[in-house]
Amino acid sequence: MIDIEYLKYPIGKFAKPDSVSEQQLKEAISYLKEFPIYLAQTVSLFTETQLETPYRPGGWTVKEVVHHLADSHMNMFLRFKLALAEESPTISPYNESVWSKMEDYKLPVTIGLNLVSGVHSKLGALMDVMQTADFERTYFHPESKSYVPLFDVINFYKWHSEHHLAHIQYLMIRENW
């Protein structure tokens, strides 16, 4: 029997920490800088047929997951920069389900991988020179009606990266690839 909740959340749902230590921040930054390598190494093991395999029943294919990561992380990066450049700007949400049905999700997986790599390189360059107080800057998210500090953004996207990488890796294990 398939545990659909486990397939949806193989590392568990995101749990926002009450506070973030300097060490946790450093670990999250380090992971985000290395994530494109982990993703590319994992996906490089897939055939084209395997890239078109959903990671769970009713879920995205591996290729769609990679393109989703590119879209999501590009949005995160732009929001991040807005928060650094403006005083608590209101960000624009997007409908990831609608975006996932657009034609660009049919492009080769390498395009999504290259976007993830570029975004994380740019993000890493920003984070390397940021002071602790910079991570306290916020943006306003109109859907949650809340101000989101960049500390939380970094922690969420570390989880988001691990979450989707686990989808792909657990598919490999289940299918014995």
DADAKA-V197029 format. One line per field, one symbol per residue. phi: phi as a letter, one per 40 degrees, with the letter a starting at -180 (. if undefined). A space follows every 50 residues. Layout:
BEGIN
phi: ???
END
This chain:
BEGIN
phi: .cccccccbcbgccbcccabcdcccccccdccccddcdcccccccccccc cccccadgcccdccccccdccccccdcccdcdcccbcfcccbcaccccdc ccdccccdcccccccdcccccccdccccbccdcccccbbcbcccfbcbcc dccccccccdccdcccdccccdcccfc
END
